[in-house]
Amino acid sequence: MGLFSKSKTKPFLQEIEDRRTIYSTETTISISDKELEDMIEHIIKYTPSAFNSQSTRIVLLLNDQHHKFWDNTKTVLKDVMGPDRDFAPTEQRIDGFKHAYGTILYFEDEDVIKGLQEQMPNYADNFANWSVQTNAMHQFAIWTALSSKGIGASLQHYNPLVDQITTQSFDIPASWKLVAQMPFGDIREQAGEKEIQPTDNRFIVKK
């Protein structure tokens, strides 16, 4: 049997439905760090990728490292916005992401992508897009797995503004390109109602 017992989990489609963007989180989580790490590692191992490239890279930031990332983000954004703009709303938003248990950073290893482009030049133009798709699958799988444990998360994109300071602060390999950031923690405030458009013009069946 795999890492997770199917008998103790909700149906897969229900897990997908329950996953929501949660901005208001606690600084705690309902599982141990070990279980969290095992869950992410399991997903990294078994999430598909184009040509089995396995190009996605993930960094889990906890404790002071998590705080450091969002403090760095605040510093960069304050500098970019300059002294003439009101920084208070942005600061409040960043502090909201900091008020979480941790942050997951999603990267793509550009050396892997370049290597595939050189090996298969006929597909060279596609590998960058396939890489993004691979990363998105990791994001969704981890996000849904967190949700299944009652842990809320949101997906943020402060790259490329924070790329350089992140690489320097956390000793990230130069070939790793930052794609997204996911702060997470126990749910402090549930998401509101979500408007779902009819699927009539989004789903076509041909028989």
C-alpha positions as CSV (number, residue, x, y, z in Angstrom):
1,M,0.0,0.0,0.0
2,G,1.2,3.5,-0.7
3,L,1.9,6.4,1.6
4,F,-1.7,7.3,2.1
5,S,-4.6,4.9,2.9
6,K,-7.4,5.3,0.4
7,S,-10.0,4.2,3.0
8,K,-9.2,7.3,5.1
9,T,-9.5,9.9,2.4
10,K,-12.4,11.5,0.7
11,P,-13.3,10.8,-2.9
12,F,-10.8,12.5,-5.3
13,L,-13.5,14.6,-7.0
14,Q,-14.6,15.9,-3.6
15,E,-11.0,16.8,-2.7
16,I,-10.8,18.9,-5.9
17,E,-14.1,20.6,-5.0
18,D,-13.1,21.4,-1.5
19,R,-9.7,23.0,-2.4
20,R,-10.1,26.8,-2.3
21,T,-7.9,29.8,-2.1
22,I,-7.4,30.7,1.5
23,Y,-5.8,34.0,2.4
24,S,-6.5,34.0,6.1
25,T,-4.4,31.3,7.8
26,E,-3.1,30.4,11.2
27,T,0.6,30.0,12.1
28,T,-0.1,26.3,12.9
29,I,-0.9,23.2,10.9
30,S,-2.8,20.1,11.8
31,I,0.0,17.7,10.8
32,S,3.6,17.2,11.8
33,D,6.5,18.6,9.8
34,K,7.5,15.1,9.0
35,E,4.1,14.3,7.5
36,L,4.1,17.5,5.6
37,E,7.6,16.8,4.2
38,D,6.6,13.2,3.3
39,M,3.5,14.4,1.6
40,I,5.3,16.9,-0.6
41,E,8.1,14.4,-1.4
42,H,5.5,11.8,-2.4
43,I,3.9,14.3,-4.8
44,I,7.2,15.3,-6.3
45,K,8.0,11.6,-7.0
46,Y,4.7,10.8,-8.7
47,T,3.5,14.0,-10.5
48,P,3.9,13.5,-14.3
49,S,6.2,15.6,-16.5
50,A,6.8,15.9,-20.2
51,F,9.3,13.3,-21.4
52,N,9.7,12.4,-17.7
53,S,11.8,15.6,-17.4
54,Q,11.2,15.9,-13.6
55,S,12.1,19.6,-14.0
56,T,10.1,21.0,-11.0
57,R,12.1,22.0,-7.9
58,I,10.4,22.8,-4.6
59,V,11.7,24.5,-1.5
60,L,9.8,24.3,1.8
61,L,10.3,27.3,4.0
62,L,9.4,27.0,7.7
63,N,9.9,29.1,10.9
64,D,12.4,31.9,10.4
65,Q,13.0,31.0,6.8
66,H,9.3,31.5,6.0
67,H,9.4,34.9,7.7
68,K,12.6,35.8,5.9
69,F,11.0,35.3,2.5
70,W,8.1,37.6,3.2
71,D,10.3,40.2,4.9
72,N,12.5,40.1,1.8
73,T,9.4,40.5,-0.4
74,K,8.3,43.5,1.5
75,T,11.7,45.1,1.2
76,V,11.8,44.6,-2.6
77,L,8.2,45.8,-3.1
78,K,8.8,48.9,-1.0
79,D,11.9,49.8,-3.0
80,V,10.1,49.2,-6.4
81,M,7.0,51.3,-5.4
82,G,9.2,54.2,-4.2
83,P,8.6,56.8,-1.4
84,D,5.7,58.6,-3.2
85,R,3.2,55.7,-3.1
86,D,1.2,54.5,-0.1
87,F,2.9,51.2,0.9
88,A,0.5,50.4,3.8
89,P,-2.0,48.3,1.8
90,T,0.8,46.3,0.2
91,E,2.5,45.8,3.6
92,Q,-0.8,44.6,5.1
93,R,-1.2,42.1,2.3
94,I,2.4,40.8,2.7
95,D,2.0,40.5,6.5
96,G,-1.1,38.4,5.8
97,F,1.0,35.9,3.8
98,K,3.6,36.0,6.5
99,H,0.9,35.1,9.1
100,A,1.1,31.4,8.0
101,Y,2.9,28.3,9.1
102,G,5.2,28.2,6.1
103,T,5.7,28.9,2.4
104,I,6.3,26.5,-0.5
105,L,8.4,27.9,-3.3
106,Y,8.0,26.4,-6.8
107,F,10.8,26.5,-9.3
108,E,11.7,25.0,-12.7
109,D,15.3,23.9,-13.4
110,E,16.2,25.7,-16.7
111,D,19.2,23.5,-17.2
112,V,16.9,20.5,-17.5
113,I,14.8,22.3,-20.0
114,K,17.8,23.5,-22.1
115,G,19.2,20.0,-22.1
116,L,15.9,18.6,-23.5
117,Q,15.8,21.4,-26.1
118,E,19.3,20.4,-27.3
119,Q,18.5,16.7,-27.3
120,M,15.2,17.1,-29.2
121,P,15.4,20.3,-31.3
122,N,12.2,19.5,-33.2
123,Y,10.3,20.1,-29.9
124,A,12.5,22.9,-28.6
125,D,9.9,25.6,-28.7
126,N,7.5,23.4,-26.7
127,F,9.6,22.5,-23.7
128,A,9.2,25.9,-21.9
129,N,5.4,25.5,-22.1
130,W,5.5,21.9,-21.0
131,S,7.7,22.9,-18.1
132,V,5.0,25.4,-16.9
133,Q,2.4,22.7,-17.2
134,T,4.5,20.3,-15.1
135,N,5.0,23.0,-12.4
136,A,1.2,23.7,-12.4
137,M,0.5,20.0,-11.8
138,H,2.8,20.0,-8.8
139,Q,1.1,23.2,-7.5
140,F,-2.4,21.7,-7.8
141,A,-1.5,18.4,-6.3
142,I,0.2,19.9,-3.3
143,W,-2.5,22.5,-2.8
144,T,-5.2,19.8,-2.9
145,A,-3.2,17.5,-0.6
146,L,-2.9,20.4,1.9
147,S,-6.6,21.0,1.7
148,S,-7.4,17.3,2.4
149,K,-5.6,17.9,5.7
150,G,-7.7,21.0,6.5
151,I,-4.8,23.3,5.7
152,G,-5.5,26.4,3.7
153,A,-3.2,27.9,1.1
154,S,-3.0,30.5,-1.7
155,L,-0.9,30.8,-4.7
156,Q,1.2,34.0,-5.2
157,H,3.4,35.3,-7.9
158,Y,5.9,38.0,-6.7
159,N,8.5,36.7,-9.2
160,P,10.5,38.0,-11.0
161,L,10.8,40.9,-8.6
162,V,12.0,38.6,-5.7
163,D,14.0,36.2,-7.8
164,Q,17.4,37.6,-7.1
165,I,17.0,38.1,-3.4
166,T,15.4,34.7,-3.0
167,T,18.3,33.0,-4.8
168,Q,20.8,34.8,-2.7
169,S,19.0,34.4,0.7
170,F,18.2,30.7,0.4
171,D,21.3,29.5,-1.6
172,I,19.1,28.5,-4.6
173,P,21.0,27.1,-7.7
174,A,21.2,29.8,-10.4
175,S,19.4,27.5,-12.9
176,W,16.3,27.3,-10.8
177,K,13.7,29.8,-12.0
178,L,11.0,30.9,-9.5
179,V,7.5,30.2,-10.7
180,A,5.2,30.7,-7.7
181,Q,4.9,31.0,-3.9
182,M,2.4,29.2,-1.7
183,P,1.9,30.4,1.9
184,F,-0.1,27.9,4.0
185,G,-1.5,27.2,7.4
186,D,-4.5,26.1,9.3
187,I,-7.6,27.9,8.1
188,R,-8.4,31.0,10.1
189,E,-11.2,32.2,7.8
190,Q,-13.0,30.1,5.2
191,A,-13.2,31.3,1.6
192,G,-16.4,32.9,0.4
193,E,-18.9,31.6,-2.1
194,K,-17.3,31.0,-5.5
195,E,-19.0,31.9,-8.8
196,I,-18.8,29.0,-11.2
197,Q,-19.7,29.6,-14.8
198,P,-21.8,27.1,-16.7
199,T,-19.7,24.4,-18.3
200,D,-21.8,24.4,-21.5
201,N,-19.3,26.6,-23.4
202,R,-16.2,25.1,-21.6
203,F,-16.8,21.4,-22.2
204,I,-17.6,19.8,-25.5
205,V,-18.5,16.2,-26.0
206,K,-18.4,14.6,-29.5
207,K,-19.8,11.1,-30.0
